[in-house]
Amino acid sequence: MPPRAKFTREEIIEGAFQMAREEGIDKITARELGKKLQSSARPIFTVFENMEEVKAEVIVRAKELYGCYIEEGLHQELAFKGVGMAYIKFSMQEPMLFQLLFMSAVSGKSGVESILPQIDENYEDILQSVQKYVDTREAADMIYQHLWTYTHGIATMCATGLCSYTLEQIGERLTQIFTALMMEKRLNCNKKEGEQIEN
């Protein structure tokens, strides 16, 4: 008979998740996790094959928590702004998890338009919140890419302790960027319409 597990799968994942939140996922080793659980490393391997399995579960848990932030943002009156603010709040309140999910290398893809759907499972919901303000999915996608680039910059500064903006100041900046992007789109549309009339 296999040895009886001293800890449940959930207890081990929870211990590893707390380590990732406090110190970063790279600090999760069998030995350190054993210490966190006030045990040796052995009980971990009665439940998991290896530490990569444990870390994969930590990433799933981190994505679930991030998803709660985004869900809250999507329910704001201006959903696109709510999502941006939620993304930044996540970076402020969970800097280690933010770095794990959004500041790690992404393999096999290049370009923001390819990376966004890969790193953010909420991509389609966020894109739809932007599409309410424009006439095509292509326009919404372009605006979302610009907004994400700007928002990600602020969030990265927050996660690494370089940002001193208040949430109110951040909200004002997101509004200014969105307004500027919408104005540029209108100007481009007017310019195209003018060119069509001339031709």
ChimeraX commands (.cxc) that place a marker at each C-alpha (Angstrom):
marker #1 position 0.00,0.00,0.00 radius 0.5
marker #1 position 1.25,3.55,-0.74 radius 0.5
marker #1 position 1.99,5.68,2.33 radius 0.5
marker #1 position -0.93,7.69,3.65 radius 0.5
marker #1 position -0.62,11.39,2.74 radius 0.5
marker #1 position 0.10,13.55,5.76 radius 0.5
marker #1 position -1.33,16.61,4.02 radius 0.5
marker #1 position -4.19,16.91,1.57 radius 0.5
marker #1 position -3.59,18.12,-1.99 radius 0.5
marker #1 position -5.40,21.35,-1.12 radius 0.5
marker #1 position -3.23,22.00,1.95 radius 0.5
marker #1 position -0.04,21.58,-0.05 radius 0.5
marker #1 position -1.30,23.85,-2.84 radius 0.5
marker #1 position -2.41,26.47,-0.31 radius 0.5
marker #1 position 1.01,26.41,1.39 radius 0.5
marker #1 position 2.78,26.78,-1.95 radius 0.5
marker #1 position 0.39,29.53,-3.04 radius 0.5
marker #1 position 1.10,31.54,0.11 radius 0.5
marker #1 position 4.82,31.15,-0.52 radius 0.5
marker #1 position 4.38,32.43,-4.08 radius 0.5
marker #1 position 2.40,35.44,-2.82 radius 0.5
marker #1 position 4.98,36.35,-0.21 radius 0.5
marker #1 position 8.31,35.42,-1.80 radius 0.5
marker #1 position 7.74,34.50,-5.45 radius 0.5
marker #1 position 7.34,31.14,-7.16 radius 0.5
marker #1 position 11.09,30.62,-7.52 radius 0.5
marker #1 position 11.33,30.24,-3.73 radius 0.5
marker #1 position 9.07,27.19,-3.79 radius 0.5
marker #1 position 11.29,24.16,-3.37 radius 0.5
marker #1 position 10.34,20.85,-1.79 radius 0.5
marker #1 position 12.48,21.63,1.23 radius 0.5
marker #1 position 11.10,25.16,1.76 radius 0.5
marker #1 position 7.52,24.03,1.21 radius 0.5
marker #1 position 8.07,21.25,3.73 radius 0.5
marker #1 position 9.22,23.88,6.24 radius 0.5
marker #1 position 6.16,25.98,5.49 radius 0.5
marker #1 position 3.99,22.94,6.26 radius 0.5
marker #1 position 6.11,22.21,9.35 radius 0.5
marker #1 position 7.18,18.89,7.92 radius 0.5
marker #1 position 9.79,17.29,5.73 radius 0.5
marker #1 position 9.51,17.34,1.94 radius 0.5
marker #1 position 8.45,13.67,1.84 radius 0.5
marker #1 position 4.67,14.13,2.36 radius 0.5
marker #1 position 4.53,16.41,-0.71 radius 0.5
marker #1 position 5.59,13.53,-2.95 radius 0.5
marker #1 position 2.88,11.21,-1.66 radius 0.5
marker #1 position 0.43,13.59,-3.39 radius 0.5
marker #1 position 2.43,15.12,-6.28 radius 0.5
marker #1 position 4.85,13.53,-8.73 radius 0.5
marker #1 position 7.22,16.51,-8.64 radius 0.5
marker #1 position 7.47,20.19,-7.75 radius 0.5
marker #1 position 6.53,21.27,-11.28 radius 0.5
marker #1 position 3.06,19.87,-10.65 radius 0.5
marker #1 position 2.84,21.91,-7.45 radius 0.5
marker #1 position 3.92,25.09,-9.24 radius 0.5
marker #1 position 1.42,24.48,-12.04 radius 0.5
marker #1 position -1.34,24.40,-9.42 radius 0.5
marker #1 position -0.04,27.63,-7.91 radius 0.5
marker #1 position -0.30,29.31,-11.33 radius 0.5
marker #1 position -3.90,28.07,-11.68 radius 0.5
marker #1 position -4.71,29.52,-8.26 radius 0.5
marker #1 position -3.01,32.84,-9.15 radius 0.5
marker #1 position -5.06,33.07,-12.38 radius 0.5
marker #1 position -8.26,32.40,-10.42 radius 0.5
marker #1 position -7.49,35.24,-8.02 radius 0.5
marker #1 position -6.61,37.57,-10.90 radius 0.5
marker #1 position -9.87,36.58,-12.58 radius 0.5
marker #1 position -11.80,37.79,-9.51 radius 0.5
marker #1 position -10.18,41.23,-9.87 radius 0.5
marker #1 position -11.06,41.40,-13.57 radius 0.5
marker #1 position -14.61,40.21,-12.98 radius 0.5
marker #1 position -15.08,43.06,-10.53 radius 0.5
marker #1 position -13.64,45.51,-13.08 radius 0.5
marker #1 position -15.99,44.27,-15.81 radius 0.5
marker #1 position -18.98,45.11,-13.60 radius 0.5
marker #1 position -18.00,48.78,-13.34 radius 0.5
marker #1 position -20.03,51.35,-15.29 radius 0.5
marker #1 position -17.07,51.92,-17.63 radius 0.5
marker #1 position -15.93,48.33,-17.92 radius 0.5
marker #1 position -12.79,49.01,-19.97 radius 0.5
marker #1 position -11.58,51.46,-17.29 radius 0.5
marker #1 position -12.68,49.14,-14.49 radius 0.5
marker #1 position -10.58,46.36,-15.97 radius 0.5
marker #1 position -7.53,48.61,-16.28 radius 0.5
marker #1 position -7.91,49.71,-12.67 radius 0.5
marker #1 position -8.40,46.08,-11.56 radius 0.5
marker #1 position -5.23,45.05,-13.41 radius 0.5
marker #1 position -3.27,47.78,-11.63 radius 0.5
marker #1 position -4.84,46.99,-8.24 radius 0.5
marker #1 position -3.80,43.37,-8.68 radius 0.5
marker #1 position -0.22,44.49,-9.32 radius 0.5
marker #1 position -0.29,46.67,-6.18 radius 0.5
marker #1 position -1.91,44.15,-3.86 radius 0.5
marker #1 position -0.34,40.97,-5.26 radius 0.5
marker #1 position 3.03,42.07,-6.71 radius 0.5
marker #1 position 4.61,38.61,-6.65 radius 0.5
marker #1 position 1.62,36.99,-8.35 radius 0.5
marker #1 position 1.50,39.82,-10.90 radius 0.5
marker #1 position 5.16,39.22,-11.72 radius 0.5
marker #1 position 4.47,35.50,-12.03 radius 0.5
marker #1 position 1.55,35.95,-14.45 radius 0.5
marker #1 position 2.53,39.04,-16.42 radius 0.5
marker #1 position 6.26,39.63,-16.12 radius 0.5
marker #1 position 7.49,36.18,-17.13 radius 0.5
marker #1 position 8.67,35.21,-20.60 radius 0.5
marker #1 position 5.91,34.03,-22.95 radius 0.5
marker #1 position 7.05,31.29,-25.30 radius 0.5
marker #1 position 6.08,30.75,-28.92 radius 0.5
marker #1 position 4.35,34.08,-29.55 radius 0.5
marker #1 position 5.41,37.55,-30.62 radius 0.5
marker #1 position 3.61,40.87,-30.76 radius 0.5
marker #1 position 1.09,42.27,-28.30 radius 0.5
marker #1 position -1.85,41.09,-30.44 radius 0.5
marker #1 position -0.60,37.49,-30.09 radius 0.5
marker #1 position 0.43,37.68,-26.46 radius 0.5
marker #1 position -2.70,39.23,-24.95 radius 0.5
marker #1 position -5.03,36.26,-25.58 radius 0.5
marker #1 position -2.33,33.92,-24.34 radius 0.5
marker #1 position -1.60,35.63,-21.02 radius 0.5
marker #1 position -5.08,36.87,-20.24 radius 0.5
marker #1 position -7.96,34.40,-20.30 radius 0.5
marker #1 position -10.35,37.36,-19.92 radius 0.5
marker #1 position -9.24,38.81,-23.28 radius 0.5
marker #1 position -12.56,38.35,-25.08 radius 0.5
marker #1 position -14.64,39.85,-22.24 radius 0.5
marker #1 position -12.35,42.87,-22.03 radius 0.5
marker #1 position -12.34,43.32,-25.80 radius 0.5
marker #1 position -16.15,43.31,-25.85 radius 0.5
marker #1 position -16.21,46.05,-23.20 radius 0.5
marker #1 position -14.09,48.25,-25.50 radius 0.5
marker #1 position -16.07,47.33,-28.62 radius 0.5
marker #1 position -19.16,49.09,-27.25 radius 0.5
marker #1 position -17.46,52.40,-28.06 radius 0.5
marker #1 position -16.26,51.67,-31.60 radius 0.5
marker #1 position -17.76,50.27,-34.80 radius 0.5
marker #1 position -15.47,47.30,-35.54 radius 0.5
marker #1 position -13.67,44.54,-33.68 radius 0.5
marker #1 position -10.44,45.63,-35.39 radius 0.5
marker #1 position -10.75,49.13,-33.92 radius 0.5
marker #1 position -11.58,47.71,-30.49 radius 0.5
marker #1 position -8.57,45.40,-30.66 radius 0.5
marker #1 position -6.23,48.27,-31.56 radius 0.5
marker #1 position -7.55,50.48,-28.73 radius 0.5
marker #1 position -7.31,47.59,-26.28 radius 0.5
marker #1 position -3.69,46.95,-27.29 radius 0.5
marker #1 position -2.83,50.62,-26.69 radius 0.5
marker #1 position -4.69,50.68,-23.37 radius 0.5
marker #1 position -3.04,47.46,-22.23 radius 0.5
marker #1 position 0.43,48.71,-23.14 radius 0.5
marker #1 position -0.09,51.85,-21.06 radius 0.5
marker #1 position -1.83,50.03,-18.21 radius 0.5
marker #1 position 0.80,47.29,-18.14 radius 0.5
marker #1 position 3.51,49.94,-17.83 radius 0.5
marker #1 position 1.88,51.46,-14.75 radius 0.5
marker #1 position 1.12,48.03,-13.28 radius 0.5
marker #1 position 4.72,46.90,-13.76 radius 0.5
marker #1 position 5.95,50.03,-11.97 radius 0.5
marker #1 position 3.51,49.32,-9.14 radius 0.5
marker #1 position 4.57,45.66,-8.85 radius 0.5
marker #1 position 8.23,46.66,-8.61 radius 0.5
marker #1 position 7.71,49.58,-6.24 radius 0.5
marker #1 position 8.43,52.35,-8.76 radius 0.5
marker #1 position 4.94,53.88,-8.95 radius 0.5
marker #1 position 3.85,56.61,-6.54 radius 0.5
marker #1 position 0.53,57.48,-8.23 radius 0.5
marker #1 position -2.67,57.24,-6.21 radius 0.5
marker #1 position -5.55,55.18,-7.60 radius 0.5
marker #1 position -7.36,58.44,-8.35 radius 0.5
marker #1 position -4.41,59.72,-10.39 radius 0.5
marker #1 position -4.16,56.41,-12.23 radius 0.5
marker #1 position -7.87,56.52,-13.03 radius 0.5
marker #1 position -7.50,60.03,-14.46 radius 0.5
marker #1 position -4.61,58.91,-16.67 radius 0.5
marker #1 position -6.51,55.92,-18.02 radius 0.5
marker #1 position -9.43,58.19,-18.91 radius 0.5
marker #1 position -7.09,60.62,-20.68 radius 0.5
marker #1 position -5.48,57.84,-22.74 radius 0.5
marker #1 position -8.84,56.36,-23.75 radius 0.5
marker #1 position -10.18,59.81,-24.69 radius 0.5
marker #1 position -7.09,60.55,-26.76 radius 0.5
marker #1 position -7.37,57.22,-28.59 radius 0.5
marker #1 position -11.04,57.83,-29.36 radius 0.5
marker #1 position -10.29,61.34,-30.64 radius 0.5
marker #1 position -7.55,59.98,-32.90 radius 0.5
marker #1 position -9.92,57.34,-34.28 radius 0.5
marker #1 position -12.57,59.98,-35.04 radius 0.5
marker #1 position -10.00,62.19,-36.77 radius 0.5
marker #1 position -8.83,59.24,-38.89 radius 0.5
marker #1 position -12.44,58.40,-39.82 radius 0.5
marker #1 position -13.14,62.02,-40.80 radius 0.5
marker #1 position -9.96,62.13,-42.86 radius 0.5
marker #1 position -10.92,58.93,-44.73 radius 0.5
marker #1 position -14.41,60.24,-45.37 radius 0.5
marker #1 position -12.95,63.48,-46.74 radius 0.5
marker #1 position -10.61,61.58,-49.06 radius 0.5
marker #1 position -13.53,59.48,-50.35 radius 0.5
marker #1 position -15.59,62.62,-51.11 radius 0.5
marker #1 position -12.65,64.20,-52.98 radius 0.5
marker #1 position -12.19,61.06,-55.06 radius 0.5
marker link #1:1,2 radius 0.2
marker link #1:2,3 radius 0.2
marker link #1:3,4 radius 0.2
marker link #1:4,5 radius 0.2
marker link #1:5,6 radius 0.2
marker link #1:6,7 radius 0.2
marker link #1:7,8 radius 0.2
marker link #1:8,9 radius 0.2
marker link #1:9,10 radius 0.2
marker link #1:10,11 radius 0.2
marker link #1:11,12 radius 0.2
marker link #1:12,13 radius 0.2
marker link #1:13,14 radius 0.2
marker link #1:14,15 radius 0.2
marker link #1:15,16 radius 0.2
marker link #1:16,17 radius 0.2
marker link #1:17,18 radius 0.2
marker link #1:18,19 radius 0.2
marker link #1:19,20 radius 0.2
marker link #1:20,21 radius 0.2
marker link #1:21,22 radius 0.2
marker link #1:22,23 radius 0.2
marker link #1:23,24 radius 0.2
marker link #1:24,25 radius 0.2
marker link #1:25,26 radius 0.2
marker link #1:26,27 radius 0.2
marker link #1:27,28 radius 0.2
marker link #1:28,29 radius 0.2
marker link #1:29,30 radius 0.2
marker link #1:30,31 radius 0.2
marker link #1:31,32 radius 0.2
marker link #1:32,33 radius 0.2
marker link #1:33,34 radius 0.2
marker link #1:34,35 radius 0.2
marker link #1:35,36 radius 0.2
marker link #1:36,37 radius 0.2
marker link #1:37,38 radius 0.2
marker link #1:38,39 radius 0.2
marker link #1:39,40 radius 0.2
marker link #1:40,41 radius 0.2
marker link #1:41,42 radius 0.2
marker link #1:42,43 radius 0.2
marker link #1:43,44 radius 0.2
marker link #1:44,45 radius 0.2
marker link #1:45,46 radius 0.2
marker link #1:46,47 radius 0.2
marker link #1:47,48 radius 0.2
marker link #1:48,49 radius 0.2
marker link #1:49,50 radius 0.2
marker link #1:50,51 radius 0.2
marker link #1:51,52 radius 0.2
marker link #1:52,53 radius 0.2
marker link #1:53,54 radius 0.2
marker link #1:54,55 radius 0.2
marker link #1:55,56 radius 0.2
marker link #1:56,57 radius 0.2
marker link #1:57,58 radius 0.2
marker link #1:58,59 radius 0.2
marker link #1:59,60 radius 0.2
marker link #1:60,61 radius 0.2
marker link #1:61,62 radius 0.2
marker link #1:62,63 radius 0.2
marker link #1:63,64 radius 0.2
marker link #1:64,65 radius 0.2
marker link #1:65,66 radius 0.2
marker link #1:66,67 radius 0.2
marker link #1:67,68 radius 0.2
marker link #1:68,69 radius 0.2
marker link #1:69,70 radius 0.2
marker link #1:70,71 radius 0.2
marker link #1:71,72 radius 0.2
marker link #1:72,73 radius 0.2
marker link #1:73,74 radius 0.2
marker link #1:74,75 radius 0.2
marker link #1:75,76 radius 0.2
marker link #1:76,77 radius 0.2
marker link #1:77,78 radius 0.2
marker link #1:78,79 radius 0.2
marker link #1:79,80 radius 0.2
marker link #1:80,81 radius 0.2
marker link #1:81,82 radius 0.2
marker link #1:82,83 radius 0.2
marker link #1:83,84 radius 0.2
marker link #1:84,85 radius 0.2
marker link #1:85,86 radius 0.2
marker link #1:86,87 radius 0.2
marker link #1:87,88 radius 0.2
marker link #1:88,89 radius 0.2
marker link #1:89,90 radius 0.2
marker link #1:90,91 radius 0.2
marker link #1:91,92 radius 0.2
marker link #1:92,93 radius 0.2
marker link #1:93,94 radius 0.2
marker link #1:94,95 radius 0.2
marker link #1:95,96 radius 0.2
marker link #1:96,97 radius 0.2
marker link #1:97,98 radius 0.2
marker link #1:98,99 radius 0.2
marker link #1:99,100 radius 0.2
marker link #1:100,101 radius 0.2
marker link #1:101,102 radius 0.2
marker link #1:102,103 radius 0.2
marker link #1:103,104 radius 0.2
marker link #1:104,105 radius 0.2
marker link #1:105,106 radius 0.2
marker link #1:106,107 radius 0.2
marker link #1:107,108 radius 0.2
marker link #1:108,109 radius 0.2
marker link #1:109,110 radius 0.2
marker link #1:110,111 radius 0.2
marker link #1:111,112 radius 0.2
marker link #1:112,113 radius 0.2
marker link #1:113,114 radius 0.2
marker link #1:114,115 radius 0.2
marker link #1:115,116 radius 0.2
marker link #1:116,117 radius 0.2
marker link #1:117,118 radius 0.2
marker link #1:118,119 radius 0.2
marker link #1:119,120 radius 0.2
marker link #1:120,121 radius 0.2
marker link #1:121,122 radius 0.2
marker link #1:122,123 radius 0.2
marker link #1:123,124 radius 0.2
marker link #1:124,125 radius 0.2
marker link #1:125,126 radius 0.2
marker link #1:126,127 radius 0.2
marker link #1:127,128 radius 0.2
marker link #1:128,129 radius 0.2
marker link #1:129,130 radius 0.2
marker link #1:130,131 radius 0.2
marker link #1:131,132 radius 0.2
marker link #1:132,133 radius 0.2
marker link #1:133,134 radius 0.2
marker link #1:134,135 radius 0.2
marker link #1:135,136 radius 0.2
marker link #1:136,137 radius 0.2
marker link #1:137,138 radius 0.2
marker link #1:138,139 radius 0.2
marker link #1:139,140 radius 0.2
marker link #1:140,141 radius 0.2
marker link #1:141,142 radius 0.2
marker link #1:142,143 radius 0.2
marker link #1:143,144 radius 0.2
marker link #1:144,145 radius 0.2
marker link #1:145,146 radius 0.2
marker link #1:146,147 radius 0.2
marker link #1:147,148 radius 0.2
marker link #1:148,149 radius 0.2
marker link #1:149,150 radius 0.2
marker link #1:150,151 radius 0.2
marker link #1:151,152 radius 0.2
marker link #1:152,153 radius 0.2
marker link #1:153,154 radius 0.2
marker link #1:154,155 radius 0.2
marker link #1:155,156 radius 0.2
marker link #1:156,157 radius 0.2
marker link #1:157,158 radius 0.2
marker link #1:158,159 radius 0.2
marker link #1:159,160 radius 0.2
marker link #1:160,161 radius 0.2
marker link #1:161,162 radius 0.2
marker link #1:162,163 radius 0.2
marker link #1:163,164 radius 0.2
marker link #1:164,165 radius 0.2
marker link #1:165,166 radius 0.2
marker link #1:166,167 radius 0.2
marker link #1:167,168 radius 0.2
marker link #1:168,169 radius 0.2
marker link #1:169,170 radius 0.2
marker link #1:170,171 radius 0.2
marker link #1:171,172 radius 0.2
marker link #1:172,173 radius 0.2
marker link #1:173,174 radius 0.2
marker link #1:174,175 radius 0.2
marker link #1:175,176 radius 0.2
marker link #1:176,177 radius 0.2
marker link #1:177,178 radius 0.2
marker link #1:178,179 radius 0.2
marker link #1:179,180 radius 0.2
marker link #1:180,181 radius 0.2
marker link #1:181,182 radius 0.2
marker link #1:182,183 radius 0.2
marker link #1:183,184 radius 0.2
marker link #1:184,185 radius 0.2
marker link #1:185,186 radius 0.2
marker link #1:186,187 radius 0.2
marker link #1:187,188 radius 0.2
marker link #1:188,189 radius 0.2
marker link #1:189,190 radius 0.2
marker link #1:190,191 radius 0.2
marker link #1:191,192 radius 0.2
marker link #1:192,193 radius 0.2
marker link #1:193,194 radius 0.2
marker link #1:194,195 radius 0.2
marker link #1:195,196 radius 0.2
marker link #1:196,197 radius 0.2
marker link #1:197,198 radius 0.2
marker link #1:198,199 radius 0.2
view
